[in-house]
């Protein structure tokens, strides 16, 4: 089943994000390589593709996992969680309708 992992950043998270980004991306690339990643990306803190120093306000990952518990465990082990980038992470089932 698909799950949405919706994360909200702490204030001033950009430095922490940049430091943990290589490990964070490696985990996403592993999901992609397994054919389980639907989409992933950050929420810019301002209305711009490249927010610069404004940074990001959170992230969204939609991926396939065997269960809600498995998706939650994956989310809990995210390098951004470990680095203190995220203030909150919500994991919930997701049903893709379109496209």
C-alpha positions as CSV (number, residue, x, y, z in Angstrom):
1,X,0.0,0.0,0.0
2,X,1.0,3.6,-0.5
3,X,1.8,5.9,2.4
4,X,2.3,9.7,2.6
5,X,5.0,10.8,4.9
6,X,4.4,14.5,5.7
7,X,7.1,16.3,7.6
8,X,7.3,19.8,9.1
9,X,10.7,21.4,9.7
10,X,11.9,23.1,12.8
11,X,12.6,26.9,12.4
12,X,15.9,27.7,10.7
13,X,16.5,24.1,9.5
14,X,18.5,24.8,6.4
15,X,22.0,24.1,7.8
16,X,20.8,20.9,9.4
17,X,19.1,19.9,6.1
18,X,22.2,20.5,4.0
19,X,24.4,18.5,6.4
20,X,22.0,15.5,6.4
21,X,20.9,15.7,2.7
22,X,23.3,13.2,1.2
23,X,22.1,10.4,3.6
24,X,18.5,11.5,3.2
25,X,18.7,11.3,-0.6
26,X,20.5,7.9,-0.5
27,X,17.5,6.4,1.4
28,X,15.1,7.9,-1.2
29,X,17.2,6.6,-4.0
30,X,17.0,3.1,-2.5
31,X,13.2,3.3,-2.5
32,X,13.3,4.5,-6.1
33,X,15.6,1.7,-7.1
34,X,13.3,-0.8,-5.5
35,X,10.4,0.7,-7.5
36,X,8.6,1.8,-4.4
37,X,9.0,5.6,-4.6
38,X,6.1,7.5,-6.1
39,X,7.3,11.1,-5.4
40,X,9.4,13.0,-2.9
41,X,10.4,16.6,-2.3
42,X,10.6,19.5,0.0
43,X,8.2,22.3,0.6
44,X,10.0,25.6,-0.1
45,X,9.5,28.2,2.7
46,X,8.7,30.8,0.1
47,X,6.9,30.7,-3.3
48,X,10.0,29.8,-5.3
49,X,11.5,26.6,-6.7
50,X,14.9,27.7,-5.2
51,X,14.1,29.4,-1.9
52,X,17.8,30.1,-1.2
53,X,18.4,31.1,2.4
54,X,14.7,31.0,3.2
55,X,15.0,27.2,3.1
56,X,12.2,24.8,3.4
57,X,9.2,24.3,5.7
58,X,8.9,20.5,5.3
59,X,8.8,17.5,3.0
60,X,6.5,15.0,1.4
61,X,7.3,11.4,0.5
62,X,4.8,9.1,-1.1
63,X,6.0,5.5,-1.3
64,X,5.0,1.9,-1.1
65,X,5.5,0.0,2.2
66,X,4.2,-3.4,3.5
67,X,2.3,-1.7,6.3
68,X,1.7,1.5,8.2
69,X,4.2,0.2,10.9
70,X,6.9,-0.3,8.2
71,X,6.3,3.2,6.8
72,X,6.5,4.7,10.2
73,X,9.7,2.8,11.0
74,X,11.2,4.0,7.7
75,X,10.2,7.6,8.5
76,X,11.5,7.4,12.1
77,X,15.0,6.4,10.8
78,X,15.2,9.3,8.3
79,X,18.5,11.2,8.6
80,X,16.5,14.4,8.8
81,X,14.7,13.1,11.9
82,X,18.0,12.1,13.5
83,X,19.6,15.5,12.6
84,X,16.7,17.4,14.2
85,X,15.4,18.9,10.9
86,X,11.9,17.8,11.4
87,X,9.6,19.1,14.3
88,X,6.9,16.7,13.3
89,X,6.3,13.7,11.0
90,X,2.9,12.3,10.1
91,X,2.6,9.0,8.3
92,X,-0.8,8.0,6.8
93,X,-2.2,5.7,4.2
94,X,-2.5,7.2,0.7
95,X,-4.7,6.2,-2.1
96,X,-3.6,7.3,-5.5
97,X,-6.5,8.3,-7.8
98,X,-5.0,10.5,-10.5
99,X,-3.0,10.4,-12.7
